[in-house]
Amino acid sequence: MADTAASLKLTIDGAMKLLNAAMAKAREMNVPECIAIVDAGGQLLAFARMDGAFALSFDTALMKAITAASYGIPTGDIAAGIDIKLAIATQGKRINLPGGLPIIIDGHVIGGIGIGSGTGEQDKDVAKAALAALAGVKRF
């Protein structure tokens, strides 16, 4: 067994590319959003609260991004009941609201993006548009 493994890292330039693409999509939809981008460890790299977005959506956007990065799957798809148990077990750090997507390149989870302040479908649409800005990223 190897003691180390090669990995990919989301850079600040990549995070800003995601942030700008997300804001452009949100503007196009006329839906102000909170947008959070985290690295693979769930640490915040970039954030924006667009004019008119709900201030408390900062928390949900960040938790969506952290959840997507931690689990490597989109948020919003866990069965009812289990999602509550996971939220309690993680002290609210595992959130099941739609709008969080992992950032995956070449099979490596390099981060997550979380969108909040619109409807769940609007948040997902903005997150998907952001991912389209990065070459080689897995699409959802």
N, C-alpha and C positions, 0 to 999 in steps of 0.2 A: 504494500500500500504506500502511496505517496504521502508525504508530510505536508505538501502544499498543493494548491490548485490555482490555475490561471483564472482570472475573473475580469469582467468588464465593469466599468464605473461610469455612472451618469455624471457628466461634467456640468459646471454652472452654465456653460454655453448651451448644452443640450437642454437643461432645465429652462433656460430663458426662451429657447426656441419653442418648447412646449407651452410655456406661459403665454407667449405672444400669439401662438396659433389658437389657444383656447380663448383668449380675449377677443380675437378677430371673429371667431365663430359665435361667441356670445353676443357681440355687437350686431353681427349679421342677423341673429335671431331676435335681437332687441330684448335680451334677458341678461341683466347684470348679475354677475356671478362672483363667488369667492372661489379662488383657484389655488390649490396647494400642490406642490411637487416635492416629493421626498426621495432620498436615496434608498438603497436596498436595506439599510438598517433603520429606516423610518425617520431619519433626521431631515428636517426641513431645509430645502435648498432654495426654493423660490415661492413667493406668495403674492397674490394681489386680491384686494377687495375692490371690485369695480364700483364706480359711483352708482348708488341705488341698490346695491346688494345688501341683504340682511347682515347686520354685524355679527349676530350669533352663528351665522353660517360659517364663520371662520373655523369654529370647533368641528362642525360636521365635515367640512371639506378636508381638514387636516386628518381627522380620524378615518375618513374614507381612503385617503392616500396611504396612510400607515397600514391600514388593514389590507389593502390591495398589494402593497409591497411585501408585507409579512406572510401572507397566504399565497401569493402568486395567482390569485383569481379575482375576477370582478366582484365588487360588492353588490348586495341586493339579491343574491340567489340562494341564500341559506334558508332552509325550511323554517316556517314559523314554529316557535317553541324552542328549537335548538339555538336560534339566533339570540334569544333572550338569555339563555343559559351561558352562551359564550360571552355575551356582553357583561354579565355579572361576574363570570370567572376571570375576565380580563380587566375588571374595574372600569368598564366603559371604553376600553381601547379597541375592542372588536365591534365594529358597527356594520349593520346589514342594510343600510340605506343605499339605493342605486346612485351611481355617479362616481365610483372609485374603480380605476383600472390599474392593473400592474403594468409596468414598463418592462417588456421582455424582448431581448435581442439575442439571437443565436442560442436560445434555451436558457439564458441567464436572466434572472429577475434583477434589474438594475435600479428599480425604484417603483414609485407609484404616483398616480395623479388622482386628486380628489376634487370634485366640483360640487358646490352647494349654493343654493339660493333660488334655483328654479324648481320645476317639478322633477321627479326622478328621471323621466324620459329626456327632459331638456338637459339635465346634468350629464346623463350618459352621452347624449349627442355631442356636447361640448368636449367631453373627455375623449371620445373617439376622434373628433376632428384634431385635437391636439396631438394624439399619437401619430396621425398621418403625417405630421411634420418631421418625424425622425425616420431616417432610412433604415430599413431592415427590422423595424419593430413589428411585433406580433399584433395583428388587428383583432378586435373583438366585435 
